[in-house]
């Protein structure tokens, strides 16, 4: 999925106090200008204010892309970049990793 299209503009972080005092301006920046505003509390990022449209886009992207689909796309990309060499399926890699884990740490159960 190409996430570079229609990306919202992001701005530097503002303090929680500034967000509270100027919430109308923050809301206008988000809804009218398409910005995403990061809010800090105590010098650390605490929240993100984004438009409903951007939120729904993120939800839709998350819901439509399960791990198997992402693994298949990654496998195709790796295969293309490796000159067409066969790449094991994600399920096979996971199974092998679990077998190795159980072999190494099975006595810890």
N, C-alpha and C positions, 0 to 999 in steps of 0.2 A: 504494500500500500504506500503510495507516495504521499508523505505527510507535509511536503513542502508547499503544496498548493493551498491557498486560502488560510494561511497561518495567521493568527492574530499577532498584533504588535505587542511585544512585551516591554515593560518599562522597568526601571530600577525599583528596588523595594522601598516602601514607605513604612513609617512606624505605625503601630496600632493606634497611637494617639492621633496622629495625622489622619489616618483613615477614619477614625471616629468623628473628629472635628470637621473633616471635609468629605463626609461620605457622599453627599450629593454630587460633588465634583468627581469623586472616584467612580460612582455609578454612571455618570455621564461619559467619562472616558471609556468605560467598559462597553456601554450599550451603543453609544454614538460613534466612537472612534475605533471600536474593535480592539481595544487594548486589553491586556491581561495584567492585573496589578498584583504584585507580591507584597504581603504585609508582614512586617517583622515585629516581634515582641522580645524585648531584652536582647536585641542584636541578632536574633535567630529568626529564620523564616518560620512563620506560624500559619499562614493562610494564603490562599490565592483567590482573587476575585476575578471571575470571568463571566462572559455573557452566557445566557441560556443556550443560545445556538452552539457556542463552542462546547459547552458541557454536554449537550445532546450528541454532538459530533464525536466527542471522546467516548461517551457511552456506547454509541453505535459501533465504533471501531473496536472497542473491547469485546462487545457481544458477538460480533461477526467473525472474530479471529480467535479460534481456539488454538491450543498449543500444537495440535497435530498439523493444522494448516500452516502455521508459522514454521514448523519443523520441515514440512514438505517444501516450502519455498526456500528455506535455507539450504536444504539438501540439493535442490535444483541449481541454486547459485553456486554452491561448492563444486558440484559436478561440472558446471560450465567453466568455472575458473581453474579446475584441475585437469582440463583437457579431455573431459568426457569419461574420466575414470569412474567406476561404479562407487557409490557411496552407500553405506549400510542404512537401512531404514531406522527411523528414530526409535521405534519399538525395540529393534534389535540392540541398539546402543544402550537403551535403558535397561533391557534385560541383562546384557553383559555387565553393566555397571552394578546392578543389583547382585548378580552372582558373585562378582569380585568382592563387593562389600560383605556379603554373607560369608564368603570364604575367609576373609581377613578378620571380620569382627563377629562371626557367628557365636563364638564362645562367650560373648558379653551378654547374651540374652538370659 
